[in-house]
Amino acid sequence: MAVVTGGNSGIGLATAIEFAAEGAKVAISGRNQATINEAVQQIGHEAIGIKADVANLADIDTLYKEVKAKFGNIDVLVVNAGIFKGAPLADFTEELYDEIIDINVKGAFFSIQKALPYLNDGASIIITSSAVNAIGLANISAYAASKAAVQSLAKSFSADLLSRKIRVNTVSPGPIETPIFNRLGMPQHEVDGMKDSFANFAPVKRLGSVKEMASGYVFLASDESTYMLGAELLLDGGVKYIKGA
């Protein structure tokens, strides 16, 4: 049984589709009921969708209670809910900082902590980090720091959960073709220019696909990765180790 937070679009949705195709019972969460409903239809296989904001701890409690009532305990938890926002350092506001950290770090921390009573021993937890977690880039300092933080959490939580044989790892995507580009409130020509810029930044000179990312999550959820814990699976087209060397 797999739970994917932020499973209503992009990498999360693609991952949920792959898990369902592999025969898993799947539950997704998100903040938008309309996109949750659409995603559940795409996933099929009797998947369920639950509206939950991971920055709200009560929502996380509700998510796991509903999953337990429908499917029982959890074998795979994908902590994918997150936001990508940036601004020049001089213009960064406290509100923007808090939004990024509350969702990307606090949300990840408590999505895992509150899942503990519902996780089977030997479960796999996979957190979405980012290739920018160790690269200095302008205008995304809080986002990059949030993704470095969850990489650290994966290591510490793996130590915390050794007695239950629960593994915690991360996937670090590079520039990926996802709907997030169209949610930035920018004109289409600026969105296209940003995509081209990101594609050129990757040594492979293209954006990655959400299906390519989903394969990494499936691997970390499987018995083929049982010797990995606290580790980072880098799926970034060479960004981190070539551009960020």
VOBA-1610 file (N, C-alpha, C; in pm, whole numbers, padded with zeros to 5 digits, always signed):
BEGIN
Met+00085-00117+00000Met+00000+00000+00000Met+00089+00124+00000Ala+00066+00215-00094Ala+00152+00332-00111Ala+00074+00461-00094Val+00133+00555-00021Val+00078+00690-00007Val+00174+00787-00073Val+00121+00876-00156Val+00202+00977-00223Val+00145+01114-00190Thr+00216+01191-00108Thr+00171+01328-00083Thr+00209+01414-00203Gly+00125+01512-00234Gly+00149+01588-00357Gly+00136+01499-00479Gly+00045+01403-00471Gly+00030+01306-00580Gly-00071+01346-00685Asn-00115+01471-00682Asn-00218+01514-00777Asn-00163+01578-00903Ser-00031+01587-00916Ser+00026+01642-01041Ser+00174+01608-01049Gly+00231+01630-01166Gly+00376+01621-01184Gly+00437+01489-01145Ile+00551+01498-01076Ile+00625+01379-01037Ile+00542+01289-00946Gly+00468+01349-00854Gly+00387+01270-00762Gly+00282+01188-00833Leu+00214+01249-00929Leu+00111+01178-01005Leu+00173+01067-01087Ala+00281+01096-01156Ala+00348+00993-01236Ala+00391+00875-01150Thr+00438+00904-01030Thr+00481+00798-00938Thr+00362+00716-00891Ala+00253+00783-00858Ala+00132+00711-00816Ala+00082+00619-00927Ile+00086+00667-01051Ile+00044+00585-01166Ile+00131+00461-01178Glu+00262+00478-01160Glu+00354+00364-01170Glu+00331+00263-01058Phe+00310+00312-00937Phe+00282+00221-00826Phe+00155+00140-00852Ala+00051+00207-00899Ala-00075+00138-00927Ala-00056+00034-01036Ala+00023+00069-01138Ala+00049-00025-01247Ala+00125-00148-01199Glu+00204-00130-01091Glu+00278-00242-01032Glu+00192-00325-00938Gly+00067-00284-00919Gly-00025-00361-00837Gly-00049-00308-00697Ala+00007-00192-00666Ala-00010-00138-00531Ala-00145-00068-00516Lys-00200-00074-00395Lys-00311+00013-00360Lys-00251+00151-00334Val-00314+00255-00389Val-00253+00387-00385Val-00349+00491-00328Ala-00296+00576-00241Ala-00367+00693-00193Ala-00280+00815-00219Ile-00340+00921-00270Ile-00267+01045-00293Ile-00329+01157-00211Ser-00250+01260-00189Ser-00303+01380-00124Ser-00258+01501-00203Gly-00329+01611-00181Gly-00297+01737-00244Gly-00382+01846-00182Arg-00361+01969-00228Arg-00436+02081-00169Arg-00554+02125-00254Asn-00565+02071-00375Asn-00670+02115-00468Asn-00760+01997-00500Gln-00887+02004-00459Gln-00977+01891-00475Gln-01001+01857-00621Ala-01008+01959-00707Ala-01035+01934-00849Ala-00921+01854-00912Thr-00796+01892-00885Thr-00684+01818-00943Thr-00668+01681-00879Ile-00707+01669-00752Ile-00706+01537-00688Ile-00803+01443-00760Asn-00921+01492-00787Asn-01021+01409-00855Asn-00974+01366-00993Glu-00913+01459-01066Glu-00861+01427-01199Glu-00750+01324-01190Ala-00662+01340-01090Ala-00550+01248-01074Ala-00598+01107-01042Val-00697+01096-00954Val-00750+00964-00917Val-00804+00892-01040Gln-00868+00966-01130Gln-00918+00906-01253Gln-00803+00855-01339Gln-00694+00930-01345Gln-00578+00887-01424Gln-00509+00766-01363Ile-00503+00762-01232Ile-00435+00651-01164Ile-00516+00522-01178Gly-00647+00532-01159Gly-00732+00414-01168Gly-00702+00315-01057His-00732+00188-01082His-00700+00079-00988His-00755+00107-00848Glu-00870+00173-00840Glu-00937+00201-00713Glu-00854+00289-00619Ala-00771+00375-00677Ala-00694+00470-00597Ala-00789+00568-00529Ile-00742+00626-00420Ile-00822+00727-00352Ile-00740+00856-00341Gly-00810+00969-00332Gly-00746+01099-00316Gly-00804+01172-00197Ile-00719+01233-00118Ile-00760+01301+00006Ile-00702+01441+00006Lys-00788+01539+00028Lys-00741+01677+00034Lys-00669+01699+00167Ala-00543+01742+00159Ala-00464+01763+00281Ala-00351+01859+00251Asp-00331+01955+00338Asp-00220+02049+00331Asp-00115+02003+00431Val+00003+01965+00384Val+00103+01908+00474Val+00158+02010+00572Ala+00133+02138+00549Ala+00175+02240+00645Ala+00078+02247+00763Asn-00034+02175+00752Asn-00135+02172+00857Asn-00133+02034+00921Leu-00088+02025+01044Leu-00070+01895+01107Leu-00200+01819+01124Ala-00310+01888+01145Ala-00440+01821+01156Ala-00477+01753+01025Asp-00443+01815+00913Asp-00469+01754+00782Asp-00390+01625+00765Ile-00266+01625+00814Ile-00184+01503+00804Ile-00248+01390+00884Asp-00295+01422+01004Asp-00362+01320+01086Asp-00483+01263+01012Thr-00562+01352+00953Thr-00681+01307+00880Thr-00643+01218+00762Leu-00539+01256+00690Leu-00492+01176+00577Leu-00465+01033+00618Tyr-00387+01012+00723Tyr-00349+00877+00761Tyr-00465+00797+00820Lys-00554+00865+00889Lys-00671+00795+00941Lys-00759+00743+00827Glu-00776+00824+00723Glu-00859+00782+00610Glu-00791+00670+00532Val-00659+00679+00516Val-00586+00572+00448Val-00598+00441+00525Lys-00580+00449+00656Lys-00590+00329+00741Lys-00729+00265+00728Ala-00833+00350+00731Ala-00970+00297+00723Ala-00997+00230+00590Lys-00937+00280+00483Lys-00963+00226+00349Lys-00873+00109+00314Phe-00741+00123+00344Phe-00645+00026+00293Phe-00562-00045+00401Gly-00567+00001+00524Gly-00481-00059+00626Gly-00348+00013+00636Asn-00246-00059+00681Asn-00115+00003+00704Asn-00041+00032+00574Ile+00063+00113+00586Ile+00136+00167+00471Ile+00269+00093+00453Asp+00297+00055+00329Asp+00425-00008+00294Asp+00523+00092+00235Val+00471+00190+00161Val+00554+00289+00093Val+00494+00427+00117Leu+00577+00519+00164Leu+00535+00658+00182Leu+00625+00748+00099Val+00566+00816+00003Val+00640+00911-00080Val+00605+01051-00032Val+00703+01118+00025Val+00683+01253+00079Val+00726+01350-00031Asn+00630+01384-00113Asn+00658+01459-00235Asn+00598+01599-00235Ala+00501+01626-00149Ala+00436+01757-00148Ala+00539+01866-00123Gly+00539+01966-00209Gly+00635+02075-00193Gly+00605+02186-00291Ile+00669+02299-00270Ile+00653+02412-00361Ile+00789+02463-00405Phe+00791+02522-00524Phe+00912+02586-00577Phe+00880+02733-00598Lys+00941+02817-00515Lys+00925+02962-00529Lys+01060+03026-00501Gly+01082+03141-00563Gly+01208+03209-00542Gly+01192+03359-00555Ala+01296+03430-00515Ala+01301+03575-00527Ala+01445+03618-00499Pro+01485+03734-00551Pro+01616+03786-00514Pro+01627+03801-00362Leu+01745+03779-00309Leu+01764+03782-00164Leu+01713+03913-00104Ala+01740+04023-00168Ala+01701+04153-00114Ala+01549+04170-00107Asp+01477+04094-00189Asp+01332+04109-00196Asp+01257+04000-00120Phe+01329+03905-00060Phe+01264+03792+00005Phe+01187+03840+00128Thr+01064+03794+00141Thr+00982+03833+00254Thr+00974+03721+00357Glu+00939+03756+00478Glu+00920+03656+00581Glu+00808+03561+00544Glu+00702+03614+00482Glu+00588+03532+00442Glu+00629+03427+00341Leu+00710+03465+00242Leu+00754+03371+00140Leu+00846+03266+00202Tyr+00937+03310+00286Tyr+01027+03216+00355Tyr+00947+03113+00435Asp+00852+03162+00516Asp+00773+03071+00599Asp+00693+02973+00515Glu+00638+03019+00403Glu+00559+02930+00317Glu+00645+02815+00265Ile+00764+02848+00217Ile+00853+02745+00162Ile+00896+02646+00269Ile+00938+02696+00384Ile+00987+02608+00490Ile+00874+02527+00552Asp+00758+02591+00571Asp+00644+02520+00632Asp+00602+02400+00547Ile+00599+02416+00416Ile+00555+02307+00330Ile+00668+02208+00304Asn+00784+02258+00265Asn+00892+02170+00220Asn+00966+02099+00333Val+00979+02164+00448Val+01056+02104+00559Val+00963+02057+00671Lys+00889+02149+00729Lys+00795+02109+00835Lys+00697+02005+00783Gly+00646+02025+00663Gly+00552+01930+00606Gly+00612+01792+00590Ala+00737+01787+00543Ala+00804+01657+00527Ala+00830+01592+00662Phe+00878+01671+00758Phe+00910+01618+00891Phe+00787+01552+00953Phe+00676+01624+00955Phe+00559+01571+01025Phe+00479+01471+00939Ser+00495+01476+00808Ser+00435+01371+00725Ser+00494+01235+00759Ile+00623+01235+00796Ile+00688+01110+00834Ile+00660+01077+00981Gln+00676+01175+01069Gln+00653+01146+01211Gln+00513+01094+01237Lys+00415+01159+01177Lys+00276+01120+01202Lys+00237+00990+01129Ala+00318+00947+01035Ala+00293+00820+00966Ala+00339+00700+01046Leu+00426+00720+01145Leu+00491+00608+01213Leu+00394+00502+01267Pro+00282+00540+01330Pro+00191+00435+01379Pro+00123+00357+01268Tyr+00127+00410+01147Tyr+00056+00348+01036Tyr+00149+00275+00939Leu+00279+00283+00962Leu+00376+00219+00873Leu+00404+00076+00916Asn+00408-00014+00820Asn+00453-00150+00848Asn+00603-00151+00874Asp+00651-00239+00959Asp+00794-00258+00973Asp+00851-00300+00837Gly+00968-00247+00804Gly+01028-00275+00674Gly+00978-00185+00564Ala+00899-00084+00599Ala+00845+00007+00497Ala+00956+00092+00436Ser+00925+00149+00320Ser+01017+00240+00253Ser+00957+00380+00250Ile+01036+00478+00296Ile+00996+00619+00290Ile+01088+00688+00189Ile+01028+00763+00099Ile+01105+00831-00005Ile+01066+00978-00004Ile+01164+01065+00016Ile+01141+01209+00019Ile+01191+01271-00111Thr+01115+01365-00164Thr+01161+01438-00282Thr+01251+01553-00239Ser+01377+01544-00276Ser+01471+01653-00254Ser+01490+01725-00389Ser+01609+01767-00420Ser+01636+01834-00546Ser+01787+01838-00570Ala+01825+01840-00695Ala+01967+01852-00729Ala+02027+01982-00679Val+01944+02083-00652Val+01998+02211-00605Val+02028+02210-00456Asn+02013+02094-00391Asn+02035+02089-00246Asn+02181+02113-00207Ala+02271+02111-00303Ala+02412+02136-00273Ala+02476+02227-00377Ile+02394+02304-00447Ile+02445+02396-00550Ile+02401+02537-00514Gly+02491+02632-00525Gly+02455+02771-00499Gly+02402+02839-00624Leu+02273+02868-00626Leu+02211+02936-00738Leu+02137+03059-00687Ala+02139+03165-00765Ala+02073+03288-00724Ala+01922+03272-00721Asn+01857+03343-00630Asn+01711+03361-00625Asn+01633+03244-00568Ile+01697+03132-00537Ile+01622+03017-00483Ile+01682+02968-00352Ser+01737+03060-00273Ser+01811+03020-00153Ser+01726+02941-00054Ala+01605+02988-00027Ala+01520+02918+00071Ala+01476+02782+00017Tyr+01442+02776-00110Tyr+01403+02648-00171Tyr+01520+02549-00164Ala+01638+02593-00205Ala+01754+02503-00203Ala+01783+02456-00060Ala+01773+02548+00036Ala+01798+02510+00175Ala+01694+02409+00224Ser+01569+02425+00179Ser+01465+02331+00221Ser+01494+02191+00168Lys+01550+02183+00049Lys+01579+02053-00010Lys+01706+01992+00050Ala+01799+02076+00094Ala+01914+02025+00169Ala+01868+01972+00305Ala+01770+02039+00363Ala+01719+01996+00494Ala+01656+01857+00487Val+01576+01830+00383Val+01512+01699+00378Val+01612+01589+00347Gln+01723+01624+00278Gln+01829+01525+00258Gln+01889+01486+00394Ser+01907+01585+00480Ser+01956+01557+00615Ser+01856+01476+00695Leu+01727+01509+00682Leu+01624+01433+00754Leu+01627+01286+00716Ala+01649+01257+00589Ala+01651+01117+00545Ala+01759+01038+00618Lys+01873+01101+00641Lys+01981+01033+00712Lys+01946+01013+00859Ser+01898+01119+00923Ser+01865+01109+01066Ser+01749+01014+01091Phe+01646+01024+01008Phe+01531+00936+01026Phe+01566+00790+01001Ser+01658+00766+00908Ser+01702+00627+00886Ser+01765+00571+01013Ala+01843+00653+01083Ala+01902+00609+01210Ala+01794+00587+01315Asp+01696+00678+01320Asp+01587+00666+01416Asp+01507+00537+01397Leu+01494+00493+01272Leu+01400+00386+01240Leu+01467+00253+01209Leu+01595+00242+01239Leu+01667+00118+01211Leu+01604-00003+01277Ser+01556+00015+01400Ser+01501-00100+01474Ser+01377-00156+01407Arg+01308-00074+01328Arg+01190-00120+01256Arg+01220-00156+01110Lys+01346-00146+01072Lys+01389-00177+00936Lys+01316-00092+00832Ile+01284+00031+00872Ile+01222+00126+00780Ile+01333+00209+00717Arg+01338+00209+00586Arg+01441+00283+00513Arg+01389+00419+00470Val+01473+00521+00480Val+01437+00655+00435Val+01544+00701+00336Asn+01503+00728+00215Asn+01593+00775+00110Asn+01531+00894+00038Thr+01610+00959-00046Thr+01557+01071-00124Thr+01579+01049-00272Val+01492+01111-00349Val+01514+01128-00493Val+01541+01276-00516Ser+01648+01306-00588Ser+01682+01444-00618Ser+01670+01468-00769Pro+01555+01521-00813Pro+01539+01551-00955Pro+01617+01677-00993Gly+01652+01682-01121Gly+01705+01805-01179Gly+01591+01882-01243Pro+01616+01952-01352Pro+01509+02025-01421Pro+01415+01929-01493Ile+01290+01929-01452Ile+01192+01832-01501Ile+01074+01905-01564Glu+01019+01848-01668Glu+00899+01902-01733Glu+00777+01867-01648Thr+00729+01964-01571Thr+00612+01943-01485Thr+00518+02063-01497Pro+00394+02048-01449Pro+00299+02160-01453Pro+00338+02279-01367Ile+00441+02264-01284Ile+00479+02374-01196Ile+00516+02500-01274Phe+00569+02482-01395Phe+00607+02598-01476Phe+00486+02687-01507Asn+00372+02624-01528Asn+00253+02699-01566Asn+00180+02760-01448Arg+00233+02738-01327Arg+00170+02795-01207Arg+00248+02914-01153Leu+00344+02962-01230Leu+00428+03070-01183Leu+00369+03207-01212Gly+00255+03211-01282Gly+00191+03338-01312Gly+00264+03421-01414Met+00339+03355-01501Met+00418+03426-01603Met+00355+03408-01740Pro+00377+03505-01831Pro+00331+03486-01969Pro+00395+03362-02031Gln+00326+03302-02129Gln+00372+03176-02186Gln+00512+03187-02246His+00542+03301-02309His+00674+03313-02371His+00785+03316-02266Glu+00754+03370-02147Glu+00852+03367-02039Glu+00867+03227-01981Val+00755+03155-01973Val+00759+03016-01927Val+00844+02932-02022Asp+00821+02949-02152Asp+00898+02875-02252Asp+01046+02908-02242Gly+01076+03037-02220Gly+01216+03076-02206Gly+01281+03015-02083Met+01204+03006-01974Met+01257+02944-01853Met+01284+02796-01875Lys+01192+02728-01943Lys+01213+02586-01973Lys+01339+02566-02056Asp+01356+02651-02158Asp+01476+02640-02243Asp+01603+02663-02161Ser+01596+02759-02071Ser+01712+02789-01988Ser+01747+02672-01897Phe+01645+02613-01835Phe+01668+02498-01748Phe+01720+02378-01827Ala+01664+02358-01946Ala+01709+02246-02030Ala+01855+02263-02068Asn+01895+02385-02101Asn+02034+02411-02138Asn+02128+02401-02019Phe+02075+02425-01898Phe+02158+02415-01778Phe+02198+02270-01751Ala+02109+02177-01786Ala+02141+02035-01767Ala+02242+01990-01872Pro+02346+01920-01832Pro+02445+01871-01928Pro+02385+01788-02042Val+02273+01719-02017Val+02211+01640-02123Val+02129+01726-02219Lys+02115+01856-02187Lys+02049+01955-02275Lys+01902+01924-02301Arg+01834+01876-02199Arg+01689+01858-02209Arg+01631+01851-02069Leu+01501+01874-02060Leu+01432+01851-01934Leu+01406+01702-01915Gly+01409+01657-01793Gly+01372+01519-01764Gly+01221+01503-01767Ser+01175+01380-01778Ser+01031+01352-01779Ser+00988+01301-01642Val+00861+01321-01612Val+00809+01271-01484Val+00812+01119-01479Lys+00800+01054-01593Lys+00807+00907-01595Lys+00948+00859-01558Glu+01049+00931-01605Glu+01186+00896-01566Glu+01204+00908-01414Met+01144+01011-01356Met+01152+01028-01211Met+01076+00917-01140Ala+00958+00884-01188Ala+00875+00782-01123Ala+00948+00649-01112Ser+01028+00617-01212Ser+01103+00490-01208Ser+01198+00486-01089Gly+01252+00601-01052Gly+01341+00606-00936Gly+01268+00579-00806Tyr+01148+00632-00793Tyr+01069+00607-00672Tyr+01029+00460-00662Val+00993+00403-00775Val+00956+00261-00776Val+01076+00175-00733Phe+01195+00211-00780Phe+01316+00138-00741Phe+01338+00147-00590Leu+01328+00266-00534Leu+01352+00283-00390Leu+01244+00219-00305Ala+01128+00197-00363Ala+01020+00128-00291Ala+01034-00023-00296Ser+01118-00072-00385Ser+01124-00215-00413Ser+01230-00286-00329Asp+01225-00418-00333Asp+01326-00499-00264Asp+01462-00491-00330Glu+01469-00433-00449Glu+01597-00418-00518Glu+01685-00311-00454Ser+01629-00232-00364Ser+01706-00123-00303Ser+01716-00139-00151Thr+01704-00262-00103Thr+01699-00283+00042Thr+01830-00250+00114Tyr+01939-00234+00040Tyr+02067-00200+00105Tyr+02092-00049+00103Met+01992+00026+00061Met+02004+00172+00057Met+01924+00233+00171Leu+01988+00318+00250Leu+01915+00394+00349Leu+01991+00524+00378Gly+01914+00631+00392Gly+01975+00762+00410Gly+02046+00810+00286Ala+02014+00750+00171Ala+02088+00778+00048Ala+02010+00872-00044Glu+02081+00926-00141Glu+02023+01014-00241Glu+02030+00948-00378Leu+01915+00933-00442Leu+01912+00886-00580Leu+01902+01009-00669Leu+02008+01035-00742Leu+02019+01158-00821Leu+01973+01133-00963Leu+01866+01203-01003Leu+01809+01189-01137Leu+01799+01329-01198Asp+01916+01382-01237Asp+01922+01525-01268Asp+01989+01559-01401Gly+02013+01459-01485Gly+02079+01488-01612Gly+02220+01540-01598Gly+02284+01514-01484Gly+02423+01554-01464Gly+02442+01690-01399Val+02334+01755-01358Val+02343+01892-01305Val+02434+01898-01182Lys+02411+01813-01085Lys+02479+01828-00957Lys+02629+01797-00966Tyr+02663+01691-01036Tyr+02801+01648-01035Tyr+02885+01707-01148Ile+02819+01769-01245Ile+02894+01834-01353Ile+02886+01986-01337Lys+02767+02039-01337Lys+02750+02184-01320Lys+02784+02227-01177Gly+02753+02140-01081Gly+02771+02180-00942Gly+02901+02131-00881Ala+02991+02079-00964Ala+03116+02024-00912Ala+03202+02132-00850
//
